[in-house]
Amino acid sequence: MDPLRRLPKTDPMHVLSVVHRLIRAKPSGPVAVKQAVNELLSLRSVQYFIKEYDQGQINAFATHASRYLELYLPSGSIEIAQTQRYSKWTGKSELCIVATRQMNPGFLIAELKGSMADLTEEEDRELKRTGPRNDGGTRRDFSVIHSKQLKKNHLFLGPARFVNHDCDNNAVLFRSGRYITFRAIKPIAPGQEITAHYGDGYFGKNNRHCLCESCERRGKGG
C-alpha cells in the first residue's frame, strides 16, 4: 500500500505463466489453486519478500494469495477492473469489482473474499497520513474499516477490499466462516460494478462528499 516501497523486480511472464496454468488445470478448483500458490511461493522475488517470515506468516501469505488466484478459475463470477470515478480526488486510477456473469438477488459471490487485520494506533495514523484527504483534514484509505463492535479500525484485506461504495448498492457484506464475502441483493448484469454501502457517515455528514454513481445521477454528494 506504500507506493514508495520497492520490491525486487520480476518478469511479469513468470507470474502470468502461473495464472495460465491455473486456468488450464484439470481438475479445476482448490487443488489447482494450491498448486498455483506453491508456484508463486517459488518465485525468486516472492522468496525474497518472505525470507524473514516465520512459517505462520508464510501460511497467512499463502492463504492471502489464494484469494486472488481463485478469481482466475473458469468457474469465477467476478474480475478486478479499473475505474476513473475517484481519480480527480485520489490522483490515480482506482480499482473496482465487476461481474462477469448474471447475478440474481441472493447470489453468493463466493470468491469475493476478505478478512480484517488488526491495526496498531501508529499504523492507523500512518494510513490516514498517506491516504487521500477527507473533509476533516486527515487522510483516509478506503481499506480501513471501523468496527463498531470492537471500537477500532481494521485493515480490510483480499479482493473484497476493492468493492466500492454506492448509496444505492447492489450487494451486502456478511461473514461466511473465516471470511467476509458478499451476496447480491439486486440483479447484477455482466460488466456491472458490484457495490456495497459503507455507511451513512463514511463520506462526511450524510455522505455529503460521496462520489458514487447514484449520488452523481441524483445531483447529490460530491
Backbone torsions as a table, in degrees:
resi	resn	phi	psi	omega
1	MET	NA	-13.7	179.2
2	ASP	-94.5	110.6	-176.9
3	PRO	-65.3	-16.1	179.5
4	LEU	-83.5	-13.3	-178.5
5	ARG	-76.2	134.0	-178.9
6	ARG	-117.6	124.8	176.3
7	LEU	-103.4	160.3	179.0
8	PRO	-57.7	139.4	179.3
9	LYS	-70.6	144.4	176.6
10	THR	-137.2	151.9	178.4
11	ASP	-69.0	119.0	-179.1
12	PRO	-55.8	-27.7	-179.6
13	MET	-65.5	-26.8	177.2
14	HIS	-65.0	-40.1	178.7
15	VAL	-73.3	-42.3	-179.4
16	LEU	-62.0	-36.3	179.7
17	SER	-64.8	-34.1	175.6
18	VAL	-62.5	-44.3	-179.9
19	VAL	-66.7	-41.9	-179.9
20	HIS	-60.3	-42.7	179.0
21	ARG	-66.5	-35.0	177.4
22	LEU	-63.2	-43.4	-177.9
23	ILE	-64.6	-37.1	-175.7
24	ARG	-89.1	-6.6	-172.6
25	ALA	-61.0	140.3	174.4
26	LYS	-129.0	120.7	0.0
27	PRO	-77.7	154.7	176.9
28	SER	-85.8	154.4	177.9
29	GLY	128.7	-153.9	-174.7
30	PRO	-57.0	-38.0	-179.4
31	VAL	-63.9	-42.6	179.4
32	ALA	-65.2	-39.6	178.8
33	VAL	-64.6	-42.9	179.7
34	LYS	-61.2	-40.8	178.0
35	GLN	-64.4	-40.8	178.7
36	ALA	-64.0	-39.5	177.8
37	VAL	-63.3	-43.1	178.4
38	ASN	-61.6	-39.2	177.3
39	GLU	-65.7	-40.0	178.7
40	LEU	-63.1	-42.7	-179.4
41	LEU	-66.4	-18.9	-179.7
42	SER	-86.0	-11.2	178.5
43	LEU	-65.3	142.0	-175.0
44	ARG	-60.3	-42.2	-178.2
45	SER	-64.9	-37.6	179.0
46	VAL	-71.3	-39.2	176.9
47	GLN	-60.9	-37.6	176.2
48	TYR	-63.6	-41.0	-177.5
49	PHE	-64.4	-37.5	-174.0
50	ILE	-102.2	9.5	-172.1
51	LYS	-62.1	-26.9	-179.6
52	GLU	-101.5	7.6	178.6
53	TYR	-79.8	147.1	168.6
54	ASP	-84.2	174.7	-173.6
55	GLN	-63.2	-35.7	177.8
56	GLY	-62.6	-40.0	178.6
57	GLN	-69.3	-38.3	178.1
58	ILE	-64.1	-40.2	177.5
59	ASN	-63.0	-40.7	178.5
60	ALA	-65.4	-39.7	177.8
61	PHE	-63.4	-42.5	179.3
62	ALA	-63.0	-41.6	177.6
63	THR	-62.5	-42.1	179.7
64	HIS	-62.7	-44.1	179.7
65	ALA	-63.4	-37.4	-177.8
66	SER	-62.9	-31.3	179.8
67	ARG	-64.0	-35.9	178.6
68	TYR	-78.2	-38.9	-179.7
69	LEU	-66.1	-30.4	178.4
70	GLU	-59.3	-26.6	-178.5
71	LEU	-63.3	-24.0	-175.4
72	TYR	-90.9	-3.2	176.7
73	LEU	-63.9	139.8	-179.4
74	PRO	-56.6	-23.6	-179.8
75	SER	-81.1	-2.9	-175.6
76	GLY	-65.7	163.7	-176.2
77	SER	-128.1	4.1	-177.9
78	ILE	-141.3	166.5	169.8
79	GLU	-146.7	155.6	175.1
80	ILE	-87.4	129.7	-178.1
81	ALA	-131.1	171.3	178.3
82	GLN	-95.5	151.0	173.1
83	THR	-137.8	142.9	177.8
84	GLN	-101.5	6.2	-174.3
85	ARG	-57.9	-34.0	-174.3
86	TYR	-108.0	8.2	-171.9
87	SER	-62.0	-38.8	-179.0
88	LYS	-63.6	-29.8	-177.7
89	TRP	-86.3	-38.9	-175.2
90	THR	-97.9	-18.6	179.8
91	GLY	82.5	10.1	179.8
92	LYS	-158.0	166.3	175.3
93	SER	-66.9	145.2	176.3
94	GLU	-114.6	173.6	-178.7
95	LEU	-112.0	158.3	178.4
96	CYS	-147.3	171.1	177.6
97	ILE	-111.3	128.2	-177.0
98	VAL	-120.0	139.9	177.6
99	ALA	-74.6	142.2	175.3
100	THR	-111.5	1.4	175.6
101	ARG	-148.4	164.7	178.1
102	GLN	-66.2	133.5	176.4
103	MET	-124.0	127.2	177.0
104	ASN	-99.8	161.0	178.7
105	PRO	-52.5	132.4	-177.2
106	GLY	97.6	-11.9	-179.3
107	PHE	-64.4	126.2	178.9
108	LEU	-86.5	119.7	-179.9
109	ILE	-89.4	77.5	-165.0
110	ALA	-62.3	-36.3	-176.4
111	GLU	-83.7	-2.5	178.4
112	LEU	-87.7	75.4	-171.8
113	LYS	-102.2	153.8	175.1
114	GLY	-151.8	167.9	176.0
115	SER	-149.3	161.3	-179.1
116	MET	-102.7	132.9	175.5
117	ALA	-113.9	136.0	179.1
118	ASP	-64.3	145.1	175.5
119	LEU	-117.8	134.5	169.9
120	THR	-74.6	163.5	178.4
121	GLU	-60.1	-37.1	179.4
122	GLU	-65.5	-42.9	178.4
123	GLU	-65.5	-38.8	178.7
124	ASP	-61.8	-44.8	178.5
125	ARG	-63.1	-39.6	-178.4
126	GLU	-65.6	-40.6	178.5
127	LEU	-66.1	-36.7	176.5
128	LYS	-66.5	-32.8	-178.5
129	ARG	-74.0	-34.2	-173.1
130	THR	-96.8	-10.5	-179.5
131	GLY	-89.9	-177.1	178.4
132	PRO	-63.4	151.2	-179.9
133	ARG	-78.3	143.3	171.8
134	ASN	-107.3	-174.8	-173.0
135	ASP	-70.7	-10.6	-179.4
136	GLY	-89.1	3.3	179.2
137	GLY	89.6	-12.5	175.3
138	THR	-94.7	177.9	179.9
139	ARG	-109.5	154.3	-176.5
140	ARG	-133.8	133.6	171.7
141	ASP	-105.9	128.7	-174.9
142	PHE	-67.2	-9.0	177.6
143	SER	-82.1	-7.3	-179.9
144	VAL	-91.9	119.0	-177.8
145	ILE	-115.8	135.6	179.3
146	HIS	-92.8	127.8	177.1
147	SER	-95.0	114.4	178.1
148	LYS	-66.4	-34.5	-177.9
149	GLN	-66.1	-45.1	-178.3
150	LEU	-92.2	-9.6	178.2
151	LYS	57.3	43.7	176.5
152	LYS	-156.6	164.4	179.2
153	ASN	-86.8	148.8	176.7
154	HIS	-131.4	157.6	175.5
155	LEU	-94.5	123.7	-179.2
156	PHE	-87.5	120.9	-175.4
157	LEU	-117.7	157.0	178.1
158	GLY	99.8	173.5	-179.6
159	PRO	-56.1	-28.0	-178.7
160	ALA	-60.9	-22.5	-178.3
161	ARG	-67.1	-15.1	-178.1
162	PHE	-92.6	5.2	174.6
163	VAL	-76.6	117.6	-177.0
164	ASN	-87.4	162.8	-179.8
165	HIS	-79.7	146.1	165.8
166	ASP	-147.5	137.5	-178.8
167	CYS	-68.8	-17.0	174.2
168	ASP	-120.3	62.4	-171.8
169	ASN	-65.5	155.7	-179.7
170	ASN	-112.6	4.1	178.5
171	ALA	-146.3	158.5	178.1
172	VAL	-128.5	149.1	179.6
173	LEU	-88.2	141.8	172.6
174	PHE	-154.6	163.0	-179.1
175	ARG	-90.8	131.4	177.6
176	SER	-127.5	97.4	-177.2
177	GLY	65.1	-124.8	-178.6
178	ARG	-80.7	-11.5	-171.4
179	TYR	-111.2	163.5	167.3
180	ILE	-107.2	130.1	179.7
181	THR	-139.9	-166.1	-172.2
182	PHE	-134.6	154.3	175.6
183	ARG	-130.9	136.1	178.6
184	ALA	-69.4	138.7	175.8
185	ILE	-116.5	-3.6	176.2
186	LYS	-140.5	161.8	174.1
187	PRO	-62.3	132.8	178.8
188	ILE	-123.7	122.3	-176.5
189	ALA	-89.5	156.4	174.8
190	PRO	-56.0	133.6	-177.6
191	GLY	90.8	-9.2	-179.6
192	GLN	-87.1	141.2	179.3
193	GLU	-72.3	140.4	175.2
194	ILE	-91.3	127.3	-174.7
195	THR	-129.6	156.0	176.7
196	ALA	-128.3	176.1	178.5
197	HIS	-111.2	117.1	-176.3
198	TYR	-77.4	-17.6	-176.4
199	GLY	130.0	159.5	-174.7
200	ASP	-74.9	-16.8	-177.6
201	GLY	-121.8	17.9	-175.9
202	TYR	-69.0	-32.3	-177.8
203	PHE	-111.8	48.3	-177.3
204	GLY	90.9	172.7	-178.8
205	LYS	-57.0	127.3	-177.1
206	ASN	55.0	27.4	-179.7
207	ASN	53.1	41.5	-175.8
208	ARG	-68.7	-14.6	177.4
209	HIS	-106.1	14.1	-176.9
210	CYS	-63.8	140.4	-178.8
211	LEU	-112.1	17.4	-174.5
212	CYS	-71.5	163.3	-177.8
213	GLU	-63.0	-38.1	-179.0
214	SER	-64.4	-42.2	178.4
215	CYS	-65.1	-38.5	177.8
216	GLU	-63.2	-43.8	-178.9
217	ARG	-64.8	-34.2	-178.3
218	ARG	-87.9	-4.4	-177.7
219	GLY	71.9	32.2	-179.7
220	LYS	-118.6	-171.6	174.6
221	GLY	63.3	-150.4	-174.8
222	GLY	-87.6	NA	NA
